[in-house]
Amino acid sequence: MNVYKTSDIRNVVFLGHGGAGKTTLAEAVAYATGVITRKGRVEDGNTISDYDKEEINRKFSISASVIPVEWNGLKINILDAPGYFDFVGQLEDAMSVADAAVIVVNGKAGVEVGTIKAWEICERRRIPRIFFVTNMDSPNAKYMETVEQLKEHFGKKVAPFHLPILENDKLTGYVNVVKMGGRKFLDDAGNYTERDIPDSVKPKLEPVREQLMEAVAESDEELMDKYFAGEEFTYEEISKALRKSVISCDIVPVQIGSGVSCQGVNSFLQTCEKYFPSANKAEVLKKATNVDTGEEVVADFDCNKPVSAYVFKTIMDPFVGKYSLVKVRTGILKAGDTVYNATKDVEEKLAKLYVMRGKNVIEVDRLYSGDIGAIGKLASTRTGDTLSTRQWPIEYHPTTMSKPYTYMAYRAVNKGDEDKMAQALTKLCIEDLTLKTVSDEENRQSLIYGIGEQQLQIVASKLEDRYKVKVELTKPRIAFRETIRKKAQVQGKHKKQSGGHGQYGDVVMEFEPSGDLSKPYIFEEKIFGGAVPKNFFPAVEKGLQECVKAGPLAGYPVVGVKATLTDGSYHPVDSSEMAFKMATIIAFKKGFLEAGPVLLEPIALLSVTAPDKYSGDIMGDLNKRRGRILNMTPKDGKQLIEAEVPMLELYGYSTSLRSITGGSGEFEYVVSRYEQAPPDVQEKQIQDNA
């Protein structure tokens, strides 16, 4: 592959709802530009971007992949991002290096939840975008209805650049509204020829053209004066104004086509050239910090500056190998360079540089600012790190990743696989930053967190297929607590004679609520007359420390207990620290069960954000989960619902919320406090842990 300079590079991410046709469109672009000689199909599992075994089996994208294509002197790095919500981390990786976006919309389905989410992420990051309405070769496609839906959801920014030409209900071409010319599709490689505009399209064309001319006029005062004077714009004026408006996100073009038949692909490539910015013209510039001076640095994609590159994705595949995918943000990255990782404070040697195209690697000798490439076998570098020079040590601010809230317990099915499993999970967590593992010592379980249950199931499949480790995912044990509600006084006596020195410890203790649930226990002693010598007080407290780790009710940690040593007795020969510790353990178990023991369950403060129309269903579902609604706040056409919900009831909530809202609802939570569990919940927990 040729090496391209910054002004000739476009970094374009494909976004949209799961199943909208992003991967199929990427395949069509690769075919039209000669990257592949035969179009693959998602259904057949042979597309260039979906190469992972899980993607092939499940027929949808799981990871973001890069497909660089060459066209008309340009290098266009297509980033094919997953549309399913569980894999939002991969989408965020791709968005962190994209300079423009194509939101793919299924012409049969129209605007879907994934379309809206794609728009929202583009708005947050202020990156230029177009809508590409695909599947237009289907007789069930509804282009004008889809355009109206887009306008309804996203406002006057939406401007159709194309109108379909149908003959016998079959798509044969389109009208280019900007150039006011007809186009007829010639073949399955995306080629077309000019043709007249059919009379059947002209009634729809006039209002669409007028809207476009208004947008052109609004981009410049001189053009506005010309518009009001009734003068026609030249094509150069229109093209220049539209480019400016698309880059500034004031206009979002709508284009037409089909990934399956390659229709509209050449027009899309022209859009990349005309309307999308090169890296050095991108509106959104990334900020960094000089770790030596603390000064803020802005990536301006200047090739004359020292080199710096941001690692946006890591591939850890036992077959493909380890690659760090980077976007060069200043300077020129060359094979053989030694770079400094300011994030990890280590130097790394770059043996070779690559361009990745799906799973295929193509060696290159250099990468200019703005380009995307890959580096093999970096020892310390991870996703989110910055590579720069010792003389100019900078660190780019890593992209904000979605926080995982869905979790399950996991364990290796086969004994002896624990180490192998831990190593494999570490690699998967490096690949996807929305995955994390936690060792829950308190409940003696290992937990894996992700965005959704489907993501966690795929992790289990990858562990078995890639790393030959079979794992079992189960419902996690919730971190209940045990405490007491009443006061009890008990005696604990440990007496044992076995020849020689015996063991003798005797304590009388009071147990009552301490009122402080943040501490396991408070220990006091009120001994009179030396009934228990002072040197045994630490042994009594050690007994308490051991007991509060697992309470006598259901084995959960104990909190909020005040223990007072009031009396006891000792033997001058047989008494020992061990004897008094054992006597305390006996007293604790007895006293705890006599002092009104109860289970406390963790309560989460849950925040749910979803469109207004789902509020009733969400609140109904939360009521079923023993939730208490605390607050409702309108927020940008959505509703923010805040509620207190027991953690026990939040298991599986991600799936339920998606089912209720069609995937448009989002949630987050923090554990806020503990409160007494209802009798039926307590009874079940005690039975389960008996």
Secondary structure, DSSP 8 states (H G I E B T S, - for coil): -----GGGEEEEEEEESTTSSHHHHHHHHHHHTTS-SS---TTTT--SS--SHHHHHHTS--S-EEEEEEETTEEEEEEE---SGGGHHHHHHHHTT-SEEEEEEETTT-S-HHHHHHHHHHHHHT--EEEEEE-TTSTT--HHHHHHHHHHHHGGGEEESEEEEEETTEEEEEEETTTTEEEEE-STTS-EEEE---TTTHHHHHHHHHHHHHHHHHT-HHHHHHHHTT----HHHHHHHHHHHHHTTS-EEEEE-BTTTTBTHHHHHHHHHHTS--GGG-S---EEEETTT--EEE----TTS--EEEEEEEEEETTTEEEEEEEEEESEEETT-EEEETTTTEEEE---EEEEETTEEEEESEEETT-EEEEE--SS--TT-EEE-SSS-EEE---------EEEEEEESSTT-HHHHHHHHHHHHHH-TT-EEEEETTTTEEEEEESSHHHHHHHHHHHHHHH---EEEE------EEEESS-EEEEEEEEE--SSS-EEEEEEEEEEE-S-TTSSEEEEE---TTSS-GGGHHHHHHHHHHHTTS-TTTS--B-SEEEEEEEEE--TTT--HHHHHHHHHHHHHHHHHHS-EEEEEEEEEEEEEEEGGGHHHHHHHHHHTT-EEEEEEEETTEEEEEEEEEGGGGTTHHHHHHHHHTT--EEEEEEEEEEE--HHHHHHHHHHT-
